[in-house]
Amino acid sequence: MGKYTLKYKKEEVIKYYLDGHSQEMVGKKFNVTQGAICDFLKRNNVIIRKYDKSGSNNPNWKGGIIYDGKRKLIFCPKHPNPDHSGIYCYEYRLIIEKHLGRYLNKNEIVHHINNDVTDNRIENLQLMTQSEHIKLHYNRGDMNSSS
């Protein structure tokens, strides 16, 4: 692999990558850098996966959980209505979807009854339309709240 001495058969390295391992994982297995693996694969006409560093292949992977302020998002790349970056969904929306047995419409709002956006227990979640949610907060005088 470039300046590195290839201690393994070329086919073994290529097969390991084609079996679904990331370039970084291949590099660790064969004791070379991810960049060396990338160069090696290109030189050997192996099609590089477009999103090789997405999801669990990313070295910064944290189990598919990120936070938007206090709100927890879950990695859901195949969800039809992602909330964030096209691949994450708010946990409370997933919880109520599971409870209802269907996906939520984009105009459906999940309200946190106790106004604690970190409390995603099903008994604390209420499904409503956007207009119902606005009226609820307007009537309570807390229009700055977004729970």
C-alpha positions as CSV (number, residue, x, y, z in Angstrom):
1,M,0.0,0.0,0.0
2,G,2.0,2.9,-1.3
3,K,5.2,3.1,0.8
4,Y,4.0,0.4,3.1
5,T,5.1,-3.2,2.7
6,L,2.1,-5.3,1.9
7,K,2.1,-8.2,4.3
8,Y,-1.2,-9.5,3.2
9,K,-2.6,-10.7,-0.1
10,K,-4.3,-7.9,-2.1
11,E,-7.5,-10.0,-2.4
12,E,-7.7,-10.4,1.4
13,V,-7.6,-6.6,2.0
14,I,-10.1,-5.9,-0.8
15,K,-12.5,-8.7,0.5
16,Y,-12.4,-7.3,4.0
17,Y,-13.4,-3.9,2.7
18,L,-16.1,-5.3,0.4
19,D,-17.5,-7.3,3.4
20,G,-18.7,-4.0,4.7
21,H,-15.8,-2.8,6.9
22,S,-14.9,0.9,6.8
23,Q,-11.6,2.0,5.5
24,E,-10.5,2.9,9.0
25,M,-11.4,-0.6,10.2
26,V,-9.5,-2.2,7.3
27,G,-6.5,0.0,8.1
28,K,-6.6,-1.0,11.8
29,K,-6.8,-4.7,10.8
30,F,-3.9,-4.5,8.4
31,N,-1.9,-2.0,10.5
32,V,-1.9,1.0,8.0
33,T,-3.7,4.3,7.9
34,Q,-7.2,4.9,6.5
35,G,-5.6,7.1,3.8
36,A,-3.3,4.3,2.7
37,I,-6.3,1.9,2.4
38,C,-8.2,4.5,0.4
39,D,-5.3,4.9,-2.0
40,F,-4.8,1.2,-2.2
41,L,-8.5,0.6,-3.0
42,K,-8.5,3.3,-5.7
43,R,-5.3,1.9,-7.3
44,N,-7.0,-1.5,-7.5
45,N,-10.2,-0.1,-9.0
46,V,-12.3,-0.9,-6.0
47,I,-15.5,1.3,-5.9
48,I,-15.3,3.4,-2.8
49,R,-18.5,3.5,-0.8
50,K,-20.0,7.0,-1.1
51,Y,-20.7,7.3,2.6
52,D,-17.9,5.2,4.0
53,K,-17.7,7.3,7.2
54,S,-21.4,7.5,8.0
55,G,-23.2,5.9,10.9
56,S,-21.2,3.4,13.0
57,N,-18.3,3.6,10.5
58,N,-17.6,7.2,11.6
59,P,-14.8,7.4,14.2
60,N,-16.9,10.0,16.1
61,W,-19.9,7.6,16.3
62,K,-21.6,7.9,19.7
63,G,-24.2,5.2,19.4
64,G,-26.5,7.1,17.1
65,I,-27.5,9.7,19.7
66,I,-27.0,13.4,19.5
67,Y,-28.6,16.3,21.3
68,D,-30.3,19.5,20.0
69,G,-30.0,21.5,23.2
70,K,-31.9,19.3,25.7
71,R,-33.8,17.3,23.1
72,K,-32.4,13.8,22.3
73,L,-32.2,12.7,18.6
74,I,-31.8,9.2,17.4
75,F,-30.0,8.1,14.2
76,C,-32.8,7.0,11.8
77,P,-31.5,7.1,8.2
78,K,-34.5,5.3,6.7
79,H,-37.2,7.3,8.5
80,P,-39.5,9.1,6.0
81,N,-39.7,12.3,8.1
82,P,-36.4,13.0,9.7
83,D,-36.2,16.1,11.9
84,H,-32.5,16.9,11.7
85,S,-29.8,16.5,9.1
86,G,-32.0,14.2,7.1
87,I,-31.0,11.2,9.3
88,Y,-32.0,11.9,12.9
89,C,-35.4,12.0,14.6
90,Y,-36.4,13.4,17.9
91,E,-36.8,10.6,20.4
92,Y,-40.2,11.8,21.6
93,R,-41.6,11.6,18.1
94,L,-40.3,8.0,17.7
95,I,-41.8,7.1,21.0
96,I,-45.3,8.4,20.1
97,E,-45.0,6.9,16.6
98,K,-44.3,3.5,18.2
99,H,-47.3,4.0,20.5
100,L,-49.6,4.9,17.7
101,G,-48.2,2.3,15.3
102,R,-47.7,4.9,12.5
103,Y,-45.5,7.7,11.4
104,L,-46.5,11.2,12.4
105,N,-47.4,13.8,9.8
106,K,-45.2,16.8,9.5
107,N,-48.0,19.1,10.9
108,E,-48.4,16.9,14.0
109,I,-46.8,18.3,17.2
110,V,-45.7,16.3,20.2
111,H,-46.4,18.3,23.3
112,H,-44.6,17.6,26.6
113,I,-47.4,17.9,29.2
114,N,-45.1,18.8,32.1
115,N,-43.1,21.1,29.8
116,D,-39.9,19.1,30.5
117,V,-38.5,18.4,27.0
118,T,-36.2,15.7,28.5
119,D,-39.1,13.7,29.9
120,N,-40.1,11.5,27.0
121,R,-42.3,9.0,28.9
122,I,-45.4,8.2,26.8
123,E,-47.7,9.5,29.6
124,N,-46.0,12.9,29.3
125,L,-46.5,13.1,25.5
126,Q,-49.6,14.5,23.8
127,L,-50.2,14.6,20.1
128,M,-51.8,17.7,18.7
129,T,-51.8,19.9,15.6
130,Q,-49.6,23.0,15.3
131,S,-52.6,25.3,15.8
132,E,-53.7,23.4,18.9
133,H,-50.2,23.7,20.3
134,I,-50.0,27.4,19.6
135,K,-53.4,28.0,21.3
136,L,-52.4,25.9,24.3
137,H,-49.2,28.0,24.9
138,Y,-51.0,31.3,24.0
139,N,-53.8,30.6,26.5
140,R,-51.2,29.7,29.2
141,G,-49.2,32.9,28.4
142,D,-45.9,31.0,27.7
143,M,-45.6,31.6,24.0
144,N,-41.8,31.5,24.3
145,S,-42.0,27.8,25.3
146,S,-41.6,25.2,22.6
147,S,-42.5,22.1,24.4
